[in-house]
Amino acid sequence: MVGDNPMSNLRNGSLERKVKREFRQRCKATRAVCWLCRQAIDYGAAPQTPEAFEPDHYHPVESHPHLAYDMTNLRPSHCRCNRSRQDTPPEQRRWVQPDW
């Protein structure tokens, strides 16, 4: 049956909601900051607003579907930071200024 495989629909389902809910609770309890901008996250902000908490998959689900539900692959982020990063691998966001 198509719906029996949790990997068949990675961006939907009770398992994803459960993992994200638990991750948010852990982040809120420790007042985790956004891993992308290092600024405080407003854990009381309405979902999908710029300063709101949103779990970010360190390794994008598109390229690492086996990590979709792995809490160790999640990082605390602002909604705006996560959305601006999109599916860019973390190593592609780094840029070291040349020493010229």
N, C-alpha and C positions, 0 to 999 in steps of 0.2 A: 504494500500500500504506500502511496506517495508520501503522505503525511507522517508516516511512522519513523522516518529517518530525520533526526534533529539537524543534520547537516544539509538536508535538502532545502531548508528555508532558514538560513542563518540569521537574518535580520528580523525574525519574528518568533514569537513563542514564549511560553511561560519560563523556560529555562533561562533565556536571555534576560527577561525581566527580573528574575530572582537573583541572578549573578550581579546585575547592575544595581539592584536595590541594596544588596548586601555590601557591595563595594562602596556605594554612596554613604551608607551608614558608617562604615569604617573611616572613610575620608572625613566625614563631618565630625566624628568623635575626636579625631586627631587634628582637626582644623587644617587639613592638607591644603597646600597652595597649588595653583595651576603649574603643572610641570613645564609648560611651554613659555609662560611669561613670568613665572615666579611671584605673581601677585595673589592676594587673598581672593578666595571664592566666596560669593554670597550664597550660602546654602539655603537661605530663605527666599531667594529670588524665584519668580515664576519660571517653570520649565521653558526652555528655548528662548529665554531672553539673554542678551549678551553676557551679563555677569553671572548667570546661573551655572550651577555644576553640570557637567556632562562628562561621562566617562569616555576616555579616548583610548582606542586600541593602539598600543605602541607599534606593533606590527599590524599593518592594515589587514582587515578581514579578507579583502579581495585577493591578496597575495598569500595570506596565511590562514585559510579557513579553519584549519585544525586548532587555532588559538582563539576562535570566536568566543568561547565560553570559559577561557582560562583567565582567572582573576589576576594572575601574575602578568598578563599582557595588558592590563588596564592601567591607565594613569589618570589622576584627577586633572580636569581642565575646565576652563570657562567654555561656555557654548561657542562664543565668538572665536576663541583660539582653536578649538577643535574643528570648527567648520572651515576656518581659513587654512588649516593644515590639510584637510581633506584626506586623501589616501597617499600622501607623500611619505615615503619611507623616512624615518627619523634621520638617517645618515645623509640624506639629500638636503636636509634643512640646514645643516651645519656648513659654515663657511669660515675658513681661517684667513684672515687678511695676510697677504704675503708681506714678508719683511724686506721691502725694497727701499 
